[in-house]
């Protein structure tokens, strides 16, 4: 494995611990997702514990659990997550109540499940539509009541790939259309002000008479171009989660650089928590080769992870990359929802 990747992995681990010490009310449990076995529960823990993408945002960024009893006694959250890992029936039943095919909806449902269970937090509404004359102006992701008042919270899970020279408008989604600067502008000019708009007043008064404080939480990963010393976007949280991206023409060079890597693609539904699979589900070199050969040249962006034995009978993610078409981002093709068969 290359020196640069080792350095990045070390920085990622150090960064997560620094984030835990400086920002998270759950500092001592930052590594908990790695020790959980049920995939949906690992995603749940990742959702609650991972750092945000940005430290500086156009509106206040506030962890939705910051005023819960879990924040005051973090071991209570750890115990709750471990109980979900032992019996995930309630979580799966909750997720089955509505479509979670889109990653953003899955992320929101995970937050909703946790917030409804969190002591000291009342969920007044989720995905609350604001309408005017039969036309929907937008939805409020969450309306919460806790010890510090009533909060309108907008949630987002994003994966952005950096394009030189590294300004915010040069961080784009794997489909080539979504952009970090556009998302921040939409949050600042439409989504977050919506709860203070005259059109929202009647709907919100039916739920609360208290003043409403608007905030956001933006989670996800930033992917840096392989082989380049690329700066983060303005305002980035120093401990944000990260990966790399490369064009198809660079694949052979990546394999030569990481000759001990064991790559395989992940379907979109598994893009949140770092991957962890039983050893029997790991791909052989032949499976990967067949998959790559079957992949159309203009296929959407593919998320691949390098899986290594963890010493406990499982394979754990060591690094992740987006593999994109050689014409990307000009091709503007959406990333695939699930990898084609390698068999």
C-alpha positions as CSV (number, residue, x, y, z in Angstrom):
1,X,0.0,0.0,0.0
2,X,1.3,3.5,-0.9
3,X,2.7,5.8,1.7
4,X,0.1,8.5,0.8
5,X,-2.8,6.1,1.5
6,X,-1.3,5.0,4.8
7,X,-0.9,8.6,5.8
8,X,-4.4,9.4,4.9
9,X,-5.8,6.4,6.8
10,X,-3.7,7.5,9.9
11,X,-5.1,11.0,9.5
12,X,-8.6,9.7,9.2
13,X,-8.3,7.7,12.5
14,X,-6.6,10.5,14.3
15,X,-9.2,12.9,12.9
16,X,-12.1,10.8,14.1
17,X,-10.7,10.8,17.6
18,X,-10.0,14.5,17.5
19,X,-13.6,15.1,16.4
20,X,-14.8,13.0,19.2
21,X,-12.8,14.9,21.8
22,X,-13.7,18.4,20.4
23,X,-17.2,18.2,19.0
24,X,-19.2,15.1,19.8
25,X,-21.1,14.5,23.0
26,X,-20.4,10.8,22.4
27,X,-16.6,11.1,22.4
28,X,-15.7,7.8,24.0
29,X,-17.9,5.8,21.6
30,X,-16.6,7.1,18.3
31,X,-15.4,3.6,17.3
32,X,-18.6,1.9,18.2
33,X,-20.0,1.4,14.7
34,X,-17.0,-0.8,13.9
35,X,-18.0,-3.2,16.7
36,X,-21.6,-3.7,15.7
37,X,-22.6,-6.5,13.4
38,X,-26.1,-5.7,12.0
39,X,-25.7,-3.5,8.9
40,X,-28.7,-1.3,9.5
41,X,-27.7,-0.7,13.1
42,X,-24.1,0.1,12.0
43,X,-25.6,2.7,9.7
44,X,-27.7,4.0,12.6
45,X,-24.7,4.4,14.8
46,X,-22.7,6.0,11.9
47,X,-25.5,8.5,11.4
48,X,-25.5,9.6,15.0
49,X,-21.7,9.5,15.6
50,X,-19.9,10.6,12.4
51,X,-18.6,14.2,12.0
52,X,-20.3,16.7,9.7
53,X,-18.7,17.7,6.4
54,X,-18.4,21.3,7.3
55,X,-17.4,23.3,10.3
56,X,-18.6,26.6,9.0
57,X,-22.0,26.8,7.3
58,X,-24.4,29.6,6.2
59,X,-26.9,28.7,9.0
60,X,-26.2,27.2,12.4
61,X,-25.2,23.5,12.4
62,X,-26.4,21.7,15.5
63,X,-26.2,18.0,16.4
64,X,-29.9,16.9,16.8
65,X,-29.1,15.0,19.9
66,X,-27.1,17.7,21.7
67,X,-29.8,18.4,24.3
68,X,-30.9,14.8,24.8
69,X,-30.2,12.8,28.0
70,X,-28.0,10.7,25.8
71,X,-25.6,13.6,25.3
72,X,-25.4,14.1,29.1
73,X,-24.8,10.4,29.7
74,X,-23.3,9.0,26.4
75,X,-23.1,5.5,27.7
76,X,-26.9,5.3,27.6
77,X,-26.7,5.8,23.8
78,X,-24.0,3.2,23.5
79,X,-26.1,0.7,25.5
80,X,-29.2,1.5,23.3
81,X,-27.3,0.9,20.1
82,X,-25.9,-2.4,21.4
83,X,-29.4,-3.5,22.2
84,X,-30.5,-2.6,18.7
85,X,-27.6,-4.7,17.4
86,X,-28.8,-7.7,19.5
87,X,-32.4,-7.3,18.3
88,X,-32.9,-5.1,15.2
89,X,-36.6,-6.0,14.6
90,X,-37.9,-2.6,15.7
91,X,-35.5,-0.7,13.4
92,X,-36.3,-2.9,10.4
93,X,-40.0,-2.5,11.1
94,X,-39.6,1.2,11.2
95,X,-37.6,1.4,8.0
96,X,-40.2,-0.8,6.2
97,X,-43.0,1.7,6.8
98,X,-41.9,4.0,4.0
99,X,-39.6,3.9,1.0
100,X,-35.9,4.2,1.8
101,X,-34.6,3.5,-1.7
102,X,-33.0,7.0,-1.9
103,X,-30.0,7.3,0.4
104,X,-31.2,10.7,1.7
105,X,-34.6,9.2,2.8
106,X,-32.8,6.3,4.5
107,X,-30.6,8.7,6.4
108,X,-33.6,10.7,7.5
109,X,-35.4,7.6,8.7
110,X,-32.4,6.6,10.7
111,X,-32.4,9.9,12.5
112,X,-36.1,9.8,13.1
113,X,-35.9,6.3,14.7
114,X,-33.2,7.5,17.1
115,X,-34.8,10.8,17.9
116,X,-38.1,9.2,18.8
117,X,-36.2,7.0,21.2
118,X,-34.0,9.7,22.7
119,X,-34.9,10.7,26.2
120,X,-35.5,14.4,26.5
121,X,-36.5,14.9,22.9
122,X,-40.0,15.1,21.4
123,X,-40.4,14.8,17.7
124,X,-43.3,17.1,16.8
125,X,-43.2,16.4,13.1
126,X,-41.1,14.8,10.4
127,X,-41.2,15.6,6.7
128,X,-43.8,18.3,7.4
129,X,-45.2,19.8,4.2
130,X,-45.7,23.5,3.9
131,X,-48.4,24.4,1.4
132,X,-49.9,27.5,-0.2
133,X,-53.1,27.3,-2.2
134,X,-52.7,23.6,-2.8
135,X,-49.1,24.0,-3.9
136,X,-46.3,22.4,-1.7
137,X,-43.6,24.9,-1.1
138,X,-41.3,22.4,0.7
139,X,-41.0,20.1,3.6
140,X,-39.5,20.6,7.1
141,X,-37.3,17.5,7.7
142,X,-37.7,17.6,11.5
143,X,-39.5,19.7,14.1
144,X,-38.1,18.8,17.6
145,X,-38.7,20.0,21.1
146,X,-35.9,19.7,23.7
147,X,-34.5,21.5,26.7
148,X,-33.4,24.5,24.7
149,X,-36.7,25.0,22.8
150,X,-38.2,24.0,19.5
151,X,-36.0,23.3,16.5
152,X,-36.5,23.0,12.8
153,X,-33.7,20.8,11.6
154,X,-32.7,20.1,8.0
155,X,-30.8,16.9,7.4
156,X,-28.6,16.0,4.4
157,X,-26.3,13.1,3.6
158,X,-23.9,14.0,0.7
159,X,-20.9,12.5,-1.1
160,X,-19.0,15.1,-3.1
161,X,-16.0,14.6,-5.4
162,X,-13.4,17.4,-5.5
163,X,-12.5,19.2,-8.8
164,X,-9.5,21.5,-9.0
165,X,-9.0,24.2,-7.8
166,X,-11.0,23.1,-4.8
167,X,-13.5,26.0,-4.3
168,X,-17.0,25.0,-3.0
169,X,-18.5,25.2,-6.5
170,X,-16.0,22.6,-7.7
171,X,-17.3,19.8,-5.3
172,X,-19.9,17.8,-7.2
173,X,-21.9,14.7,-6.6
174,X,-21.0,11.4,-8.3
175,X,-23.8,12.0,-10.8
176,X,-22.1,15.1,-12.0
177,X,-24.9,17.5,-11.3
178,X,-25.4,18.0,-7.5
179,X,-22.9,20.6,-6.2
180,X,-21.9,21.6,-2.7
181,X,-22.3,25.3,-3.3
182,X,-25.8,24.8,-4.7
183,X,-26.9,22.6,-1.8
184,X,-25.6,25.2,0.7
185,X,-27.4,28.0,-1.2
186,X,-30.7,26.0,-1.3
187,X,-30.4,25.3,2.4
188,X,-29.8,29.0,3.2
189,X,-32.3,30.6,0.9
190,X,-35.2,28.1,0.8
191,X,-35.1,25.1,3.2
192,X,-34.1,26.7,6.5
193,X,-36.0,30.0,6.1
194,X,-39.2,28.0,5.3
195,X,-40.2,27.5,9.0
196,X,-40.2,31.3,9.5
197,X,-42.2,32.1,6.4
198,X,-45.8,33.4,6.6
199,X,-46.9,30.4,4.6
200,X,-45.7,28.0,7.4
201,X,-47.3,30.0,10.3
202,X,-50.7,28.2,10.4
203,X,-49.2,24.7,10.0
204,X,-46.7,25.3,12.8
205,X,-49.1,27.0,15.2
206,X,-51.1,23.8,15.2
207,X,-48.0,22.1,16.7
208,X,-46.3,24.7,18.9
209,X,-46.6,28.3,20.0
210,X,-42.8,28.5,20.9
211,X,-40.3,30.3,18.8
212,X,-38.6,28.0,16.2
213,X,-34.9,27.8,15.8
214,X,-33.6,26.6,12.4
215,X,-30.5,24.6,12.1
216,X,-28.9,22.0,9.8
217,X,-26.8,18.8,10.0
218,X,-24.8,17.9,6.8
219,X,-23.1,14.4,7.0
220,X,-21.3,12.3,4.5
221,X,-17.9,12.0,2.7
222,X,-15.6,14.1,0.6
223,X,-13.7,12.3,-2.1
224,X,-10.3,13.7,-3.3
225,X,-8.8,13.2,-6.8
226,X,-6.4,10.3,-6.7
227,X,-2.8,11.3,-7.1
228,X,-3.3,15.0,-6.5
229,X,-2.6,17.2,-3.5
230,X,-6.1,18.7,-3.4
231,X,-7.4,21.2,-0.8
232,X,-10.7,20.7,1.1
233,X,-13.6,23.0,0.3
234,X,-13.9,26.2,2.2
235,X,-15.2,25.8,5.7
236,X,-14.6,22.0,5.8
237,X,-14.6,20.2,9.2
238,X,-11.0,19.1,9.6
239,X,-12.1,15.6,10.7
240,X,-14.6,15.0,7.9
241,X,-14.8,11.5,6.4
242,X,-13.0,11.1,3.2
243,X,-12.1,8.9,0.2
244,X,-10.7,9.3,-3.3
245,X,-12.0,9.2,-6.8
246,X,-10.3,8.2,-10.1
247,X,-11.2,7.8,-13.8
248,X,-11.4,4.3,-15.3
249,X,-8.1,4.9,-17.2
250,X,-6.4,5.2,-13.8
251,X,-7.5,1.8,-12.5
252,X,-4.5,-0.2,-13.5
253,X,-2.2,2.3,-11.8
254,X,-4.2,2.2,-8.6
255,X,-4.0,-1.6,-8.6
256,X,-0.2,-1.5,-9.1
257,X,0.0,1.0,-6.2
258,X,-2.1,-1.0,-3.9
259,X,-1.2,-4.6,-4.7
260,X,-2.5,-5.9,-1.4
261,X,-6.0,-4.3,-1.8
262,X,-9.1,-6.4,-2.2
263,X,-11.7,-4.2,-4.0
264,X,-15.4,-4.8,-4.5
265,X,-18.3,-2.5,-5.3
266,X,-21.0,-1.5,-2.8
267,X,-24.6,-0.9,-3.7
268,X,-25.9,2.6,-2.9
269,X,-27.9,1.3,0.1
270,X,-24.6,0.5,1.8
271,X,-22.8,3.8,1.3
272,X,-23.1,5.1,4.9
273,X,-21.1,3.2,7.5
274,X,-17.7,1.8,6.7
275,X,-18.3,-1.7,5.1
276,X,-18.0,-4.8,7.2
277,X,-18.8,-8.2,5.6
278,X,-18.4,-11.9,6.5
279,X,-15.3,-13.3,4.9
280,X,-17.4,-15.6,2.7
281,X,-18.9,-12.5,1.0
282,X,-15.6,-11.1,-0.1
283,X,-14.9,-11.1,-3.9
284,X,-12.1,-13.0,-5.6
285,X,-9.8,-11.3,-8.0
286,X,-11.7,-13.1,-10.8
287,X,-15.0,-11.8,-9.7
288,X,-13.7,-8.2,-9.7
289,X,-12.1,-8.7,-13.1
290,X,-15.4,-10.1,-14.5
291,X,-17.3,-7.2,-13.0
292,X,-14.9,-4.6,-14.5
293,X,-15.1,-6.2,-17.9
294,X,-18.9,-6.2,-17.8
295,X,-19.0,-2.5,-16.7
296,X,-20.0,-0.3,-19.7
297,X,-17.5,2.5,-20.4
298,X,-20.1,5.1,-19.7
299,X,-21.5,3.5,-16.5
300,X,-22.4,5.7,-13.6
301,X,-19.9,6.3,-10.8
302,X,-19.2,3.1,-8.8
303,X,-18.3,3.1,-5.1
304,X,-15.6,0.5,-4.3
305,X,-14.1,-0.5,-1.0
306,X,-10.9,-2.2,-0.1
307,X,-11.8,-5.0,2.4
308,X,-9.2,-6.5,4.7
309,X,-9.6,-9.3,7.3
310,X,-10.2,-7.8,10.8
311,X,-9.0,-10.9,12.7
312,X,-12.5,-11.8,13.8
313,X,-13.8,-13.6,10.8
314,X,-15.0,-10.5,9.0
315,X,-13.7,-8.2,6.3
316,X,-13.5,-4.5,7.2
317,X,-13.2,-1.5,5.0
318,X,-9.7,0.0,4.8
319,X,-10.4,2.7,2.1
320,X,-13.0,3.7,-0.4
321,X,-13.0,5.1,-3.9
322,X,-15.3,6.3,-6.6
323,X,-14.5,4.9,-10.0
324,X,-16.0,7.1,-12.7
325,X,-16.2,7.1,-16.5
326,X,-13.3,8.6,-18.3
327,X,-15.6,11.4,-19.6
328,X,-16.9,12.2,-16.1
329,X,-18.1,14.7,-15.1
330,X,-19.1,15.7,-18.6
331,X,-21.0,12.5,-19.0
332,X,-23.3,13.5,-16.1
333,X,-24.4,9.9,-15.6
334,X,-26.1,9.0,-12.3
335,X,-24.2,6.5,-10.1
336,X,-25.6,3.0,-10.2
337,X,-27.8,1.9,-7.4
338,X,-26.4,-1.7,-7.3
339,X,-23.4,-3.3,-8.9
340,X,-24.1,-5.7,-11.8
341,X,-23.4,-9.4,-11.1
342,X,-19.8,-10.5,-11.1
343,X,-20.7,-14.1,-11.7
